[in-house]
């Protein structure tokens, strides 16, 4: 029987998403991931090196998907915040994975994909500020942090809505 390496990796990554989102890195079990994927757990080590390697690859993929699905619109930050909120509602596992990563690795341990995307977004906000399209009441990095965390806070707040997120960011950037 010929193995399809990419199909097996995809099955493992799919099975790992809920396992890591529910149990974190330390609590996740390779036995459960392999069983859900219908694979031998040795494939986790063969393809990812370790449980942590599987988590890191999964987190990178999820961050890349989020970046692609929700591109920044620096001249329309309220809409950007609303789209972020929607994405958290649709895929809450992404925030859980990021939270577990920070809890288990320290809050200064930011995945490379996230750091690169963040830098790009800060530069886009700074450019929009220089062009007068966005309030310069906060520096670009602080403003981006406030916009993103407004979306996260609203997601974790019962009964919060996209409209609330957008209204809060409009007030935040008002001159």
N, C-alpha and C positions, 0 to 999 in steps of 0.2 A: 504494500500500500504506500503510495506517494503522499507525503505530507505537503500541505500548502502552508508554508511558513507565515505568509502575510495574513491568511484567513485565521490561522491559529492565534497569531498575535492580536488580531482584531477581536476575536472571541474572548481572549483573556482580558483585554482592555475594557471591553463592554461589561464583563462580569465584575471586574475590579471597581468600576465606577460606583455602583451602589454599596459594595462592601467597604470601600474606603470612606465614602461619604457617611455611612452609618457608624462605622467603628473606628475611624482614624487609622493612622499608620500602625500604631502599636497594637490596636485591637483587631485589626483585619487579620484574617487567617487565609494562608495560601491554599489550604485544603478546600475551603468553601469557594474560593475564586476558581480553582481548577475544576471542582465538581460542577459549578454553575456553567462554566465554559465547555464542559464535556472534554476536558483535557487532562493529561497527566501533570501533576504539579511540577515535575522536572522541567516542563516547558517554560515555566515562569523563570526559572534560573537560567535556562539555556538562552532565552530571548531577552531577558531584562537584567540578569545578573543577580538580582535579589528582590525581595518584596519591596524594599525602598526604591530600587531601580524601576520597578513596575509603577510605583506611586509617582515617581518623578516624571516618567514618560506620560502617564495619564494626565497629570496636572499640566504639563506642557501642552498636550493636545487640547485639553479643555480651555486653557487660556488662549491658545491660538484661535480656536473656534469662536470664543467670545469676542476677541479682537476683530475677527472677520465679520461676525454677525452684527456687531455694534460699533461701527467706525465712529470716531469722534467728529462732531460738527461744532467746531469752536465758535462759530458765529451764531449758533443756536444751541447753547448749553442746556436750556430747559428741556428741549426735545431729546437731547443726548441723555440727560438724566432720566427722562421718562422711558427711553428705550432700554437703558441699563436696568431700571426697575422691572420692566417687562421681561427682560432676559433672566433675571433672578427668579421671577415667578415661574417662568417656563422651565428653568434648569437650576433648581436650588442646590444641586450637588456641587456646582462650581464654587459657590461661596463656602460650602462645608469643607471641600478639599483645601481651599486656600486657608481657611481657619485652622484646620488640622496641621497644615504645613507650618504655619506660624507658631502654633502651640507647641509642636514637637521639635521645631528647629530654631525657635526664637523669632521675635518679631522683626529683627533686622535681616533675617534670611529670606530674601525675596527671590523667587524663581527668575532665571535669566530672561525668559520670554516676557514676563510681566514687567521687569525693569526696563527692557528695551521698548516695550509698548508705552510704558509710562513716560519715558523720555520723549518719545515722538509726540505724545499728546501734550506734554508741557510745552514743547516747542510750537505746536500748532496754536495753543491758547496764547502764548506770548506773542506770536505773530499777529493774531487777531486783536490783541490788546494794542500793539503798536499801530495797527491800521485803524484803531478807534472803533472796532466792531464789538468789543467786549470791554466791560468795565475794568479799569486798572486799580480798583480799590484794594485788591489783594494781588500779591505776586502770582505769576502763572501757576506755580507748583501748589501754593496754598489754595488757590481757586479751584484747581482740578481736584485736589483732595476733598474740599468741601462739597463739590458737585457729586463726586463718586460716593462719598460717605453719606450724603443725603439720600441717595438711592438705596444704599445698603441699610441705613437706619429705617427708612420707610418699609423696605421689604421685611424687616424683622419686627415691624409694628403692626399689631392686629388692626384691621380695617383701613389701613393706609391704601391710597390709590395712586395711580400714575398722575392724575390731575393734581393731587397734593404735592407730589415730588416736583412737578413742573412749576407749580405756583411758588413753592419754596425757593427754587433756583432762580426764578424770575425776580423775586424779592432780593435774593442774595446778590445778584449782579446789577440791580437797579442803581443808578447814579444818585 
